């Protein structure tokens, strides 16, 4: 079965890190965001992925081909015209009568996908939220969706559409997207997948929902760190010991990282080939090849190849940066 994964976004809310890295390659609990997603897809039996790339897409393609052996097709979205447009450019690679799973590439899910892929009808993942105005929402009756709304000012439901869409037959979806684009139907300035799905419902296509309890946002620094904390709880216990260090689980320390005379954790991720000496790191993510010394960090994100030393501060710096705090 095929999955479509849109990852073309720039990730402006995660700058400065996304100046040099696509958002989906940012490290969370020892693995890039896209890695967590791919593991779930492969576990569910997905054997082909259509990845929609744009900004720094070559880095995404290189990483995926290096770490996964399933069949990939990479499609470039040269214009950011909305999610429906992103899915629409994949039409040549999906047969009308085959099922397809669409999964957004900037959110990590903890859900058993196997029952979803076995559903006899199309179904969307939903999660109850306190403020539905920031999301597409589903209004249901008798277990089926009767209406979808994209970021409504006055929501009729608190069931947010979280970015998991299973379509039993791709043909009706692409027919609806064709109609949306050909008629210039835009919501909040973009071609919305929600509008295409609503048209499918109006044309008689039954669509239901399934609950997604574990739904972890990675779109902002604070949510990235929160997701890192949650995912670390599921990590296997450490085997390697670090003499002269205090390790407060849960943490992830890459096997080839160097940690000396340090207190690590809780809720800390130390990337590959990172060097941490004479430091206290907690509730933070340290990137690959970063060097951190003589400092205490809380709720901080340190990019790849960055160097930081000094006194305790809260810091959020991008890749290849160098800061000395005194």
N, C-alpha and C positions, 0 to 999 in steps of 0.2 A: 504493500500500500504506500501511496505517496503522501508526503507532508509538504505544505508550503510554509516557508518561514520568512516573513518580511523583516529585514535587518538594515534597511537603507537609511534610517534616520541618523541625524548628526549628533544627537545627544547633547544639546546646548546646556541643559541643566546640570550636566556633570563636568562641565569645563572647570579647570584646565585639563583634566585627564583626557577628554575626548578631542583635544587639539591634535594629539599624536596617536590615539588609539580609538578604534570604533567602540561604541558603548558595550557591545556584546562580548568584547574580549577583556573587559575589566574583571579582575579577580574577585571572586566571592567564595569564601571558605575553601580556598585552595584550587579553584578551577574557574575558568572564564564563564560568564553567564550562559553563553551559547553551549558550553560543555554540559552544564546541568540539564539543559533542555534536550540536547542530543541523547544523553544517557536515558532519559525517560522515553524518548521516541523509539530508540532501538530496543529497549526493554519491552515495549508494547508490540514489537514486530514490524515497525516501519523499516522498509528496505530501500527507500528512495526519497530524496529531499530536493525540493526546488527552493533555492535560497535567493531571495530578492535583495540585491546589494546595491549600494550607491556610494556614499561617503566612505573612503578607505576600504572599499570592498575587496581589494586584492589581499589585504591582510586577513580578512574573514575567510576568503577562499583558501588561502595558504594554510591557515590553522586547521580548518575543517578537513582538508585533504590529508594533512599530516597525521591527524589523530583518529580519523574514522574511515572505514573502508566501504561504506555503503555507496550507492550511486548518487552523485550530486549533479544537479544542473544549476548553474548560476546565471541569473537574469538581472541585467542592470536597469534600475529605475533612474533615468536621467533627470526626471522632473518629479518633485515631491507634490503630487496632486491629490493625495489621499490614499487611504487603505484600499478602497475599491479599485482604484487605478493600479495600485501595486499588484493586486491579485489578477486583474484583467490582463496584464502583460504576460502572465503565465499561461494564458489560454492555449497557445500552441503545444504545450507540453503535457496537457491533461485531456484524456478522452472524456467525451460527454457522459458516458455511461459508467464511469468508474468513480468510486468514493475517494474523497480527499479530506485530509485533516489540515486545517490552518491553525498555526500556533504562533503568536506574536513573539518576537525574539528578544524582548527586553524585560520579560517577567518570568520568574521561576515558579513552577507549579508542583505541588505535591498531591497527585491524584492518580488513581489507577485508570490508565487509559484503555485497558483491554475491554471492559464493558462498554465503553463509549464507542470503540471501533466495531463492536458487534451489534450496535443499535440498528434496528430495522428501518428507522427514519432519521432524518437530520436532527442534530441536537447541539445546543450551545452551552458552554460552561458559564455558570453564574455564581455570584457571591453576594450575600447581603451586606450592604454598606450603610454607613450613617449619613453620608452626603452623596446621593446619586447624581447630583448635577455635574459632576466631573466625568461621568461615564455614559456609555450607551446603556440603556436599561431595557429589560424585558417585562412586558405585562402578560400574565398568563391566566388562562381559564381552563379548568379541568385537565391540568397537566400539559397543555400545549400553549405556545406563544400566540397571542392574538394581535400584539402590536409591539413594535420596537421604536424607541426614541433615542436620538443621539444628543447627549448632554443637555437634557431638558432643563429649562429654568424652573418649571414647576413639575417635578417628577410624579408620575402616577404609580411608581414602584420603586422599591429599594434593591431590586435584583440587578446588580451591575454585570454587564457582559465583560468577562475578564480576559478575553483574547484566545479562547479555545473554541474552534468551530469545526464540527464534523458534518460534512455534507455527504449524504448517501449517494447522490448522483451529482456530478459536477456540472452537467449540462444546464439545469435550471438556474444555477448560480451565475454562470457566465452569460446566459441569456438576459438575466436581470441586470447584470453589470453593463452589458451592451446597451440596454435601454437607458440606464442612468447616465452613461457617458454620452451617448448619441443625443440625448435630450438636455444635456447640460444641467442635470439635477445635482446641485451642490448644497451641502449643509455646512454652515460655518466656513464657507469658502473652499471646501474640498469634496471630492467624490467619496462618499462614506459607504463602507461595507454594510452598515446598518440600514441604509436606504435600499440597497440591493436585496438584502434579506427580507425587508418589509414587503418589497414588491413580490418576492417569492411567496410570502404568506398570502398576499392578496390574490395571487394567481392559483391558490389552492394547495400549495406545498405545505404539508404538516411539518412543524418544527417544534421540538420539545426542549427541555433544559436538563442539565445535570449539575449537581452542586460541586463546587470546588472549594474545599475548606482551606487547604494550604495554598495561599496565593501571595507571593512575595514580590513586591515592587522593587525595581533596581534603578528607578529613573532619577533619583536625586541623591546627594551624598548621605543625608540622614537615613533614607530608606535603604540605600545600599549597605550601610553599616548595620541597620536593623536586620536585614536579610542575612548578612554574614553571621550575626549572632544566632539567629534561628537555625541556620543550616549547620553550624558548628556543633550543635547539640546532637546531631545524628552521626558525627564522625566516629570512626573506630578509635578505641583507646590507643594512645601512643606506645610504641615499643622502644624507640630510641630515647636514651637518657642524655641530659645536658648537664655535666658536672659544673658546679659553681653557679647554677641557675635555679630559679624557682619558677615552675610552670604551673599556672593556675588554669586548669581545664574549664571550659572547652577552648581548645586552640587548634590551629593547623600550622605546622611548621614544615616547610618543604624539606625533603630528605637531604638535599644538597645545600641547604641554608646553613649559615654559621651563626651560632648564638653563644655568647660568652658573657659571664658576669652580668646576667640580666634577669629581670622579672617579666615573664610573658604571660598575658592573660589576666582575667578571663576575656573571651570573645575577641581573640587576636588571630589574624592570619599573617604569616610570614612567607613571602613568595620565594621562588626558586633563586638560588645563588645570592639571596639577600644576606647581609652581614649586620648583625646587631650586637653591639658591645656596650657594657656599662650603661644600660638603658632600662627603662620601665615602659612596657608597651601593653596597653589594654584597650579593648573596644575599638580596635583600629585595624587597618589593612595596610601592610607593607608590601610594595610591589617587587617584581623580579629585579635582581641585581641592585637593589637599593642598599645604601649604607647608612645606618642609623647609630649614633653614639652619643653618650653623655647627655641624655635628654629623657624626659618623661612625656609620653604621648597618650592622650585620651581622645577618643572620638575623632581620629585623624585618618586621612587617606594619603599615603605616600606613593607617588607614581614610580614606574619602572626607571631604574638607573638614576634615581634621585639620591642626593647626599644631604643629610641633615644632622647637625650636631649643635649642642648648646644647652639651654635650660628649659624647664617645663613650659610648654605652650600647646595650644590647639592649632594644628596646621593642616592645610589641604592644598597640596602642590602637585603639579603635573609631571609627566615623564621628563627625564633629562634635566630636571631643575636642580639647583644647588642653593641651599639656604644655610647660613650660619647664624644661630641665635645666641646672643651673649647676655 
